[in-house]
């Protein structure tokens, strides 16, 4: 009989195909470039804190972060297989991520469907977050562009 226990671990490498698979089995594939394997490969390679949840060796959850380990940890992807959600896997992945960067603030941008989840597990909403997707959206006047004081 198979052991259905979830095993959590920090892993130094995240296989891009496994990552795509768990993204598709969660809700994150809708907002991640799963059809761009090169971009996914670079996302996996450049993450420096990867915490996984595996069941019988299968990746069923992942917390993929970029961190300096002392000031800030950006948890950029938190994905849990849809069939295993609401069992505490996500909060455990967050907890394990935080344990590896205890003095750093853990920061994430919520998926729309998860906005109400994070306050329930003790995370605080921050109203001062800003994003820039397209550099052309940045408004730079002539003085700023030339470096004038």
WOHU-V17500 format. One record per backbone hydrogen bond with DSSP energy under -1.0 kcal/mol. NH is the residue of the N-H (numbers start at 0). CO is the residue of the C=O. E is the energy in kcal/mol with one decimal. If there is no record, write none. Layout:
NH_CO_E ; NH_CO_E
This chain:
6_53_-3.1 ; 8_51_-1.7 ; 10_49_-2.5 ; 18_14_-2.5 ; 19_15_-2.6 ; 20_16_-2.2 ; 21_17_-2.5 ; 22_18_-2.4 ; 23_19_-2.3 ; 24_20_-1.6 ; 28_22_-1.6 ; 30_27_-2.1 ; 33_31_-2.3 ; 35_32_-2.0 ; 39_35_-2.1 ; 40_36_-2.5 ; 41_37_-2.0 ; 42_38_-2.3 ; 43_39_-2.5 ; 44_40_-2.4 ; 45_41_-2.4 ; 47_64_-1.3 ; 48_64_-1.5 ; 50_62_-2.4 ; 51_8_-3.1 ; 52_60_-2.7 ; 53_6_-2.5 ; 54_57_-2.3 ; 57_54_-2.0 ; 59_52_-2.9 ; 60_52_-1.5 ; 61_78_-2.4 ; 62_50_-2.8 ; 63_76_-2.6 ; 64_48_-2.7 ; 65_73_-2.0 ; 67_71_-1.7 ; 72_104_-3.0 ; 73_65_-3.1 ; 74_106_-3.0 ; 75_63_-1.3 ; 75_73_-1.3 ; 76_63_-1.7 ; 78_61_-2.5 ; 80_59_-3.2 ; 81_24_-4.2 ; 83_80_-2.2 ; 84_81_-1.1 ; 91_87_-1.7 ; 92_88_-2.4 ; 93_89_-2.2 ; 94_90_-2.4 ; 95_91_-2.8 ; 96_92_-2.0 ; 97_93_-2.6 ; 98_94_-2.1 ; 100_97_-1.5 ; 103_100_-1.5 ; 104_70_-2.6 ; 106_72_-3.3 ; 113_110_-1.9 ; 114_111_-1.0 ; 116_113_-1.1 ; 117_113_-1.3 ; 120_116_-1.0 ; 121_118_-1.2 ; 122_117_-2.3 ; 136_133_-2.3 ; 137_134_-1.4 ; 144_140_-2.3 ; 145_141_-1.8 ; 147_142_-1.6
